Amino acid sequence: MVVHDESEWLAVLRALDEPGALGQAVGLEFPRDFDRAATQLRFEQLTTRLSDIFGGPLIPGQGAHQDSSRFGEIRIPPEYTTTRAKRTRIRFPVIVGVSNFGNLATCWAGRDSLSPDTLTVPAPPLHLDDRARVEEALTDLGYRSVPHGILQTGYDGPNQWVFGDRNETWFIRYFAEL
């Protein structure tokens, strides 16, 4: 399924959003048909594929987070990326996030917690070359690459009760701790 615009993406995100129940992980942290072993295998394949594309060994973040709908993240260090701050030219890492739901994945320019330089500079938009390389790997492995901007829209699904009065986003729903 090729998704073209924001309304189509929001329809996909809503369709994948299963109502959860208090005290149960099913529906909130992962879908009813979640296959942890298959998700782990594909996550490892994604790490290998991104390592090949970016030209260096990558170490994935821990998979299958507790109390989270995020399966894991892969950090591509700044020395492998072309994403830089416009004015200062400081390089930024690229983060690839994988959800437990619907083969969803996304990427964004992150912070390099090891570098004090990036703490004072806002993360720039992802460089088009970095985005294209990540999307190539995601497509090759059957992930749905959700534009990060779409995930920043307000969450309006059936699990709003989990977030209380906070105005949460689709990113929080599918790629962060609940």
C-alpha contacts under 8 A as a table, 3 or more apart, distances in Angstrom:
res1	aa1	res2	aa2	distance
3	V	8	E	5.98
3	V	9	W	6.24
4	H	8	E	6.62
4	H	9	W	7.54
5	D	8	E	5.45
5	D	9	W	6.33
6	E	9	W	5.06
6	E	10	L	6.09
6	E	150	I	6.40
7	S	10	L	5.13
7	S	11	A	6.21
8	E	11	A	5.06
8	E	12	V	6.35
9	W	12	V	5.06
9	W	13	L	6.23
9	W	146	V	7.59
9	W	150	I	7.26
10	L	13	L	5.03
10	L	14	R	6.04
10	L	150	I	7.64
11	A	14	R	5.16
11	A	15	A	6.06
12	V	15	A	5.12
12	V	16	L	6.38
13	L	16	L	5.34
13	L	17	D	6.36
13	L	170	W	7.69
14	R	17	D	5.16
14	R	157	G	6.23
15	A	18	E	7.80
16	L	101	F	6.71
16	L	102	G	6.40
17	D	27	G	7.38
17	D	157	G	6.73
17	D	158	P	7.30
18	E	27	G	4.78
18	E	28	L	7.05
18	E	31	P	6.73
18	E	158	P	7.35
18	E	159	N	7.99
19	P	27	G	5.46
19	P	28	L	6.96
19	P	158	P	5.47
19	P	159	N	5.81
20	G	24	Q	6.91
20	G	25	A	7.34
20	G	26	V	6.40
20	G	27	G	4.35
20	G	28	L	4.96
20	G	159	N	6.48
21	A	24	Q	5.53
21	A	25	A	7.84
21	A	26	V	7.90
21	A	27	G	7.46
21	A	28	L	7.63
24	Q	27	G	7.73
24	Q	28	L	7.43
25	A	28	L	5.35
25	A	29	E	5.03
25	A	30	F	6.63
25	A	67	D	7.50
26	V	29	E	6.01
26	V	30	F	5.39
26	V	31	P	5.77
26	V	32	R	5.83
27	G	30	F	5.52
27	G	31	P	5.01
27	G	32	R	6.47
28	L	31	P	7.39
28	L	68	S	7.95
28	L	69	S	6.82
28	L	159	N	7.59
28	L	178	L	7.99
29	E	66	Q	7.85
29	E	67	D	6.29
29	E	68	S	5.26
29	E	69	S	4.24
29	E	70	R	7.77
29	E	100	N	7.23
29	E	178	L	7.77
30	F	34	F	6.16
30	F	69	S	5.94
30	F	100	N	5.38
30	F	101	F	6.22
31	P	34	F	5.29
31	P	100	N	7.30
31	P	101	F	6.23
34	F	100	N	7.25
34	F	101	F	7.79
35	D	38	A	5.49
35	D	39	T	6.15
36	R	39	T	5.09
36	R	40	Q	6.03
36	R	64	A	7.66
37	A	40	Q	5.10
37	A	41	L	6.19
38	A	41	L	5.12
38	A	42	R	6.23
39	T	42	R	5.26
39	T	43	F	6.04
39	T	100	N	7.71
40	Q	43	F	4.99
40	Q	44	E	6.22
40	Q	63	G	6.89
40	Q	64	A	7.93
41	L	44	E	5.18
41	L	45	Q	6.24
42	R	45	Q	4.86
42	R	46	L	6.07
42	R	141	L	7.21
43	F	46	L	5.01
43	F	47	T	6.32
43	F	63	G	7.94
43	F	72	G	7.87
43	F	98	V	7.76
44	E	47	T	5.05
44	E	48	T	6.34
44	E	60	P	7.74
45	Q	48	T	5.09
45	Q	49	R	6.06
45	Q	141	L	7.86
46	L	49	R	4.98
46	L	50	L	6.01
46	L	137	A	6.67
46	L	138	L	7.16
46	L	141	L	7.05
47	T	50	L	5.24
47	T	51	S	6.06
47	T	58	L	6.42
47	T	59	I	7.15
47	T	60	P	6.34
47	T	74	I	6.81
48	T	51	S	5.02
48	T	52	D	6.31
48	T	57	P	7.86
48	T	58	L	7.52
49	R	52	D	5.17
49	R	53	I	6.24
49	R	137	A	6.10
50	L	53	I	4.96
50	L	54	F	5.87
50	L	58	L	7.49
50	L	133	R	7.96
50	L	134	V	6.92
50	L	137	A	6.32
51	S	54	F	5.38
51	S	55	G	5.74
51	S	56	G	5.18
51	S	57	P	5.04
51	S	58	L	5.43
52	D	55	G	5.22
52	D	56	G	6.69
52	D	57	P	7.76
53	I	133	R	6.71
53	I	137	A	7.85
54	F	76	I	7.95
54	F	80	Y	5.91
54	F	81	T	7.44
54	F	133	R	7.74
55	G	80	Y	7.07
56	G	80	Y	7.25
58	L	74	I	7.35
58	L	75	R	7.08
58	L	76	I	6.49
59	I	74	I	6.72
59	I	75	R	7.17
60	P	63	G	7.83
60	P	72	G	7.38
60	P	73	E	6.07
60	P	74	I	4.37
60	P	75	R	6.60
61	G	72	G	5.73
61	G	73	E	5.01
61	G	74	I	5.56
61	G	75	R	7.33
62	Q	65	H	7.06
62	Q	72	G	5.76
62	Q	73	E	7.29
63	G	71	F	5.10
63	G	72	G	4.41
63	G	73	E	7.51
64	A	70	R	7.08
64	A	71	F	4.44
64	A	72	G	6.28
64	A	100	N	7.91
65	H	68	S	5.55
65	H	69	S	7.52
65	H	70	R	6.51
65	H	71	F	5.89
65	H	72	G	6.97
67	D	177	E	5.79
67	D	178	L	5.84
68	S	71	F	7.55
68	S	175	F	7.42
68	S	176	A	5.81
68	S	177	E	4.07
68	S	178	L	5.30
69	S	99	S	5.96
69	S	100	N	5.51
69	S	101	F	7.29
69	S	173	R	6.81
69	S	174	Y	5.12
69	S	175	F	5.80
69	S	176	A	6.29
69	S	177	E	6.61
69	S	178	L	7.17
70	R	97	G	7.27
70	R	98	V	6.05
70	R	99	S	4.32
70	R	100	N	5.70
70	R	174	Y	5.92
70	R	175	F	4.26
70	R	176	A	5.54
70	R	177	E	7.12
71	F	97	G	7.78
71	F	98	V	5.52
71	F	99	S	4.97
71	F	100	N	5.17
71	F	175	F	7.69
72	G	97	G	6.00
72	G	98	V	5.46
72	G	99	S	7.08
73	E	95	I	6.60
73	E	96	V	5.44
73	E	97	G	4.40
73	E	98	V	6.16
74	I	95	I	5.79
74	I	96	V	5.11
74	I	97	G	6.55
75	R	93	P	6.67
75	R	94	V	5.99
75	R	95	I	4.69
75	R	96	V	6.48
76	I	80	Y	6.67
76	I	81	T	7.16
76	I	93	P	5.41
76	I	94	V	5.04
76	I	95	I	6.18
76	I	96	V	7.94
77	P	80	Y	5.74
77	P	81	T	6.88
77	P	92	F	7.39
77	P	93	P	4.62
77	P	94	V	6.79
77	P	112	D	7.92
78	P	81	T	5.11
78	P	82	T	7.60
78	P	83	T	7.60
78	P	91	R	5.29
78	P	92	F	4.78
78	P	93	P	4.17
78	P	94	V	7.20
78	P	112	D	7.79
79	E	91	R	7.32
79	E	93	P	7.84
80	Y	93	P	7.96
81	T	91	R	7.31
81	T	92	F	7.23
81	T	93	P	6.56
81	T	94	V	7.03
81	T	130	D	6.34
82	T	91	R	7.02
82	T	127	H	6.21
82	T	129	D	7.08
82	T	130	D	6.38
83	T	91	R	5.82
83	T	92	F	5.69
83	T	93	P	7.33
83	T	94	V	7.61
83	T	109	A	7.13
83	T	124	P	7.26
83	T	125	P	7.49
83	T	126	L	5.68
83	T	127	H	4.74
83	T	130	D	6.94
84	R	88	T	7.94
84	R	89	R	5.14
84	R	90	I	5.23
84	R	91	R	4.24
84	R	92	F	5.68
84	R	124	P	6.54
84	R	127	H	7.56
85	A	88	T	5.62
85	A	89	R	4.78
85	A	90	I	5.26
85	A	91	R	6.53
85	A	92	F	7.53
85	A	121	V	7.40
85	A	122	P	7.74
85	A	123	A	6.97
85	A	124	P	5.38
86	K	89	R	5.52
86	K	90	I	7.99
86	K	124	P	7.35
90	I	117	D	7.44
90	I	118	T	7.28
92	F	109	A	6.23
92	F	110	G	6.29
92	F	111	R	6.37
92	F	112	D	6.57
92	F	118	T	7.40
92	F	123	A	7.23
92	F	124	P	7.90
93	P	109	A	5.90
93	P	110	G	5.43
93	P	111	R	6.48
93	P	112	D	6.32
94	V	107	C	6.83
94	V	108	W	5.73
94	V	109	A	4.61
94	V	110	G	5.63
94	V	126	L	7.53
94	V	130	D	7.75
95	I	107	C	5.42
95	I	108	W	5.44
95	I	109	A	6.14
95	I	110	G	5.86
96	V	105	A	7.06
96	V	106	T	5.78
96	V	107	C	4.33
96	V	108	W	6.80
96	V	134	V	7.77
97	G	105	A	5.46
97	G	106	T	5.32
97	G	107	C	6.05
97	G	175	F	6.70
98	V	103	N	7.46
98	V	104	L	6.07
98	V	105	A	4.40
98	V	106	T	6.75
98	V	175	F	6.98
99	S	102	G	7.56
99	S	103	N	6.68
99	S	104	L	5.37
99	S	105	A	6.03
99	S	174	Y	5.68
99	S	175	F	5.61
100	N	103	N	7.04
100	N	104	L	7.51
100	N	174	Y	7.40
101	F	104	L	6.10
101	F	174	Y	7.01
102	G	144	R	7.76
103	N	142	G	7.27
103	N	143	Y	4.89
103	N	144	R	5.77
104	L	143	Y	5.84
104	L	144	R	4.85
104	L	145	S	6.22
104	L	146	V	6.66
105	A	138	L	7.54
105	A	143	Y	6.22
105	A	144	R	5.89
105	A	145	S	4.99
105	A	146	V	6.06
106	T	145	S	5.34
106	T	146	V	5.24
106	T	147	P	6.37
106	T	148	H	6.09
107	C	131	R	7.51
107	C	134	V	7.59
107	C	147	P	7.75
107	C	148	H	6.59
108	W	125	P	7.44
108	W	126	L	5.92
108	W	148	H	6.75
109	A	123	A	6.03
109	A	124	P	6.44
109	A	125	P	6.40
109	A	126	L	5.34
110	G	123	A	6.29
111	R	118	T	6.14
111	R	119	L	7.17
111	R	123	A	6.71
112	D	115	S	5.53
112	D	118	T	6.21
112	D	119	L	7.82
113	S	116	P	7.21
113	S	118	T	7.60
113	S	119	L	7.45
115	S	118	T	5.89
115	S	119	L	7.26
116	P	119	L	5.30
116	P	120	T	7.31
117	D	120	T	6.03
117	D	121	V	6.90
118	T	121	V	5.13
118	T	122	P	7.33
118	T	123	A	7.59
119	L	122	P	7.61
126	L	130	D	6.71
126	L	131	R	6.37
127	H	130	D	5.33
127	H	131	R	6.24
128	L	131	R	5.01
128	L	132	A	6.05
129	D	132	A	5.15
129	D	133	R	6.24
130	D	133	R	5.20
130	D	134	V	6.21
131	R	134	V	5.22
131	R	135	E	5.99
132	A	135	E	5.12
132	A	136	E	6.05
133	R	136	E	5.14
133	R	137	A	6.58
134	V	137	A	5.29
134	V	138	L	6.25
135	E	138	L	4.92
135	E	139	T	5.91
135	E	145	S	6.59
136	E	139	T	5.25
136	E	140	D	6.10
137	A	140	D	5.13
137	A	141	L	6.42
138	L	141	L	5.35
138	L	142	G	6.26
138	L	143	Y	5.03
138	L	144	R	7.13
138	L	145	S	6.62
139	T	142	G	5.11
139	T	143	Y	5.69
139	T	144	R	7.14
139	T	145	S	7.55
140	D	143	Y	7.78
146	V	150	I	7.04
146	V	151	L	7.31
147	P	150	I	5.49
147	P	151	L	6.86
148	H	151	L	5.18
148	H	152	Q	6.64
148	H	171	F	7.85
149	G	152	Q	5.19
149	G	153	T	7.21
150	I	153	T	5.70
150	I	170	W	7.77
151	L	169	T	6.39
151	L	170	W	4.72
151	L	171	F	4.57
152	Q	169	T	5.41
152	Q	170	W	6.23
152	Q	171	F	5.99
153	T	169	T	5.43
153	T	170	W	6.30
154	G	167	N	6.75
154	G	168	E	5.86
154	G	169	T	4.34
154	G	170	W	6.35
155	Y	160	Q	7.47
155	Y	167	N	7.45
155	Y	168	E	5.55
155	Y	169	T	4.42
155	Y	170	W	4.96
155	Y	173	R	7.30
156	D	160	Q	6.64
157	G	160	Q	6.08
158	P	161	W	7.76
159	N	162	V	5.67
159	N	163	F	7.72
160	Q	163	F	5.58
160	Q	164	G	6.70
161	W	164	G	5.26
162	V	178	L	7.46
163	F	166	R	5.72
163	F	167	N	7.65
163	F	168	E	6.93
163	F	178	L	7.75
168	E	172	I	6.32
168	E	173	R	7.65
169	T	172	I	5.29
169	T	173	R	6.50
170	W	173	R	4.85
170	W	174	Y	6.23
171	F	174	Y	5.45
171	F	175	F	5.32
171	F	176	A	6.82
172	I	175	F	5.52
172	I	176	A	4.78
172	I	177	E	7.03
172	I	178	L	7.18
173	R	176	A	6.56
173	R	178	L	7.06
